[in-house]
Structure formats: C-alpha cells, structure tokens
C-alpha cells in the first residue's frame, strides 16, 4: 500500500504537467492529411479531394515529454538531497574522514539540478510545439549525457578509492544509465518534431480548412 501511494505521488507532477501542456493534442500541431475522397459526378466533374484531420504530437514526443517531467521533477528532492549531503560532508570533514563517493555525488549536484531544469523546460516546449522546442530538447540532451557520463566515471573512481563503499554507487550508476537512455529518447523526439514540421511544410493544409477545423465555434 505504501509503495502504491508513493508511485501515485511521483506520477502526479508528470501527469499534471503533461495535460497542462495540452497532452500533445493542442491546435498548435495543425492539420495532417487523412486520405482522399472523390467528389463530383460525371467523368469531367469528379475530382480527388484531400481529407484533413487534427494533428497531434508523435508518440516519441509524448513519451519523451512525460519522461522529462518524471525525471525533471527530481529538481525538488534533488535540491533537498544536495543540502543534506552538504551537511553530512561538512560533518565528515570535522571527523577527519570524507567518503570519496559522497564528495563526487555532492560535486555533481549543481549540474544534476541544471539537467532537471532543462528537462522540465524541454518537455513543456516539445508538447506545446514551441518555436524553440528542438533547441531546448537538444540542450537538455547534451547536458544530460555529459553530466551522467562524467558522473559514471566519477562513481567508478570513487568506488576504486573506497571499495568498501562500492555498493553505494550502484543506485546512482543505475540512475545515470536511465537518464542517458531518456536523453536519447528526447533526441529522437527532437528529430520527430523536425520531420513532422517538414511534412506539413511539404503538404500544407488550406487556410480555410485550418480555420474550419481548428478554430473554435463561437
């Protein structure tokens, strides 16, 4: 029961941000072609007419966005953990012995919080199809991969320096791998947005059809 409650709690923010930003179905995604139909009677009056429907964010964009919200929300507990870690580190200094792994994780905290902030920004921009969605997504990818690769190297070095504490590096290393995998998904989503836009530019919907389908009826 406790684990279920905790899972529900950590999903509240990602789900809330996902739907707050339109869930990938906002009018900003425009129209996409949905096949053709034949109109008119007679051999000379018949014509093929393109059908249009509301566009929506590609699946990769939706998954990348909600996973960005999921990891990005860690900016809250991550900031708190950084403060607690600072206190523990100072106490360890006073006792004359500091864990190398603790120092490494503590030093990684600022860029870790920055990555979380970039993921939140990228997730919102991608779902809302903001003009800067692709640059924001790729910025988050660069920082996430760079931060986590450096942290993985640091964790390995810390475990080598203090083998007795190597087990404590495992959860952080797993999180690094998850974060890198998620960053690759965000990179894929950025490419999907570019491809989606290119297809719409190649076959734009007529203005009157866009107004008819996308504009709310007064």
C-alpha positions in Angstrom: 0.0 0.0 0.0 2.8 2.4 0.9 4.6 1.7 -2.4 1.4 2.2 -4.4 0.9 5.6 -2.6 4.5 6.6 -3.3 4.2 5.7 -7.0 0.9 7.6 -7.3 2.6 10.6 -5.7 5.6 10.7 -8.0 3.3 10.5 -11.0 1.1 13.5 -10.0 3.6 16.1 -11.2 4.5 14.5 -14.6 0.8 13.8 -15.4 -0.2 17.3 -14.3 2.4 18.9 -16.5 1.6 16.6 -19.4 -2.1 17.6 -19.5 -1.4 21.2 -18.6 0.7 21.4 -21.8 -2.0 20.0 -24.0 -1.1 16.3 -23.9 0.3 16.6 -27.5 -3.2 17.4 -28.9 -3.2 21.2 -28.9 -4.3 23.1 -32.1 -0.6 24.1 -32.5 0.0 20.7 -34.1 -2.1 21.9 -37.0 -3.6 19.5 -39.6 -2.3 16.4 -41.3 -3.6 14.7 -44.4 -6.0 11.8 -43.7 -6.5 10.2 -47.1 -8.6 11.3 -50.1 -12.1 11.1 -51.3 -13.7 11.5 -54.7 -16.2 14.4 -55.2 -18.5 15.3 -58.1 -20.5 13.4 -60.7 -19.5 12.6 -64.2 -16.2 11.9 -65.8 -15.2 15.6 -66.0 -16.6 16.8 -62.7 -15.1 14.1 -60.5 -12.0 15.2 -58.5 -9.9 13.8 -55.7 -10.0 15.9 -52.6 -7.6 15.6 -49.7 -9.1 15.0 -46.3 -7.6 16.6 -43.3 -7.7 15.9 -39.6 -6.2 17.5 -36.4 -2.6 16.7 -36.0 -1.0 15.5 -32.7 2.4 15.1 -31.3 4.3 12.0 -32.4 4.4 9.2 -29.9 8.1 9.6 -29.3 7.4 13.3 -28.4 4.8 12.3 -25.9 6.9 9.7 -24.2 9.9 12.0 -24.2 7.9 14.8 -22.7 6.3 12.8 -19.8 9.6 11.1 -19.0 11.3 14.5 -19.0 8.7 15.7 -16.5 9.2 12.5 -14.4 13.0 13.0 -14.2 12.8 16.8 -14.1 10.6 16.8 -11.0 13.6 15.4 -9.2 14.8 19.0 -9.0 12.9 19.3 -5.8 14.1 16.3 -3.9 17.5 16.6 -5.6 17.9 20.1 -4.2 17.0 18.9 -0.7 19.3 15.9 -1.0 22.2 18.3 -2.1 21.6 20.4 1.1 21.6 17.3 3.3 24.7 16.0 1.5 26.5 19.2 2.2 25.7 19.0 5.9 26.9 15.4 6.0 30.1 16.2 4.1 30.9 19.1 6.5 30.3 16.8 9.5 32.6 14.2 7.9 35.3 16.8 7.4 35.1 17.6 11.1 35.6 13.9 11.9 38.6 13.7 9.6 37.3 11.3 7.0 35.1 12.0 3.9 33.7 9.4 1.6 35.0 9.9 -1.9 31.6 8.8 -3.3 29.8 11.4 -1.2 32.1 14.1 -2.4 31.7 13.1 -6.1 27.9 13.0 -5.8 27.9 16.3 -4.0 30.1 17.9 -6.7 27.7 16.6 -9.3 24.6 18.2 -7.7 24.7 21.6 -9.4 24.8 20.2 -12.9 22.3 17.5 -11.9 19.8 20.2 -10.9 20.5 22.1 -14.1 19.8 18.9 -16.2 16.5 18.5 -14.3 15.5 22.1 -15.1 16.4 21.7 -18.7 14.3 18.5 -18.9 11.3 20.3 -17.5 11.7 23.2 -20.0 12.2 20.8 -22.9 9.2 18.7 -22.0 6.9 21.7 -21.9 8.3 23.1 -25.1 8.0 19.9 -27.0 4.4 19.2 -26.1 3.4 22.8 -26.8 5.4 22.7 -30.1 7.2 25.9 -29.1 9.4 27.6 -31.7 12.4 26.7 -29.5 11.3 23.2 -28.7 14.0 21.5 -30.8 16.9 23.6 -29.4 15.7 23.2 -25.9 15.4 19.4 -26.3 18.9 19.1 -27.7 20.3 21.3 -25.0 18.8 19.0 -22.4 20.2 16.0 -24.2 23.7 17.4 -24.3 23.7 18.3 -20.6 22.1 15.1 -19.5 24.5 12.9 -21.4 27.6 14.9 -20.5 26.6 15.1 -16.8 25.8 11.4 -16.4 28.9 10.2 -18.3 31.1 12.3 -16.1 29.3 11.1 -13.0 29.6 7.5 -14.1 33.4 8.0 -14.4 33.5 9.7 -11.0 31.5 6.9 -9.4 33.9 4.4 -10.7 36.8 6.3 -9.4 35.2 6.7 -6.0 34.4 3.0 -5.8 38.0 2.2 -6.7 39.3 4.5 -4.0 36.9 3.1 -1.3 36.0 -0.4 -2.3 34.0 -1.0 0.9 31.5 1.7 -0.2 31.2 0.5 -3.9 27.7 -0.8 -3.3 26.5 2.7 -2.5 27.5 3.7 -6.1 25.2 1.2 -7.7 21.8 3.1 -7.3 23.4 6.3 -8.6 25.0 4.5 -11.6 21.7 2.9 -12.5 20.0 6.3 -12.4 22.8 7.7 -14.7 22.1 4.9 -17.2 18.3 5.6 -17.1 18.9 9.3 -17.5 21.2 8.7 -20.6 18.6 6.4 -22.1 15.9 9.0 -21.6 18.2 11.7 -23.1 18.5 9.6 -26.3 14.7 9.4 -26.4 14.5 13.2 -26.2 17.0 13.4 -29.0 14.7 11.1 -31.1 11.7 13.3 -30.2 13.5 16.4 -31.4 14.1 14.7 -34.8 10.4 13.6 -34.9 9.3 17.3 -34.4 11.6 18.3 -37.3 10.2 15.6 -39.5 6.6 16.4 -38.6 7.2 20.1 -39.5 8.9 19.2 -42.8 5.9 17.0 -43.8 3.5 19.8 -43.0 5.6 22.3 -45.0 5.6 19.9 -48.0 1.8 19.4 -47.9 0.2 22.4 -46.0 -3.5 22.4 -45.3 -5.5 25.1 -47.0 -6.1 28.1 -44.7 -9.9 27.8 -44.9 -9.7 24.2 -43.8 -7.5 25.0 -40.9 -9.9 27.7 -39.7 -12.8 25.4 -40.1 -11.3 22.5 -38.2 -9.0 24.2 -35.6 -10.9 27.5 -34.8 -13.4 27.1 -32.0 -17.0 27.7 -33.0 -18.3 31.0 -31.4 
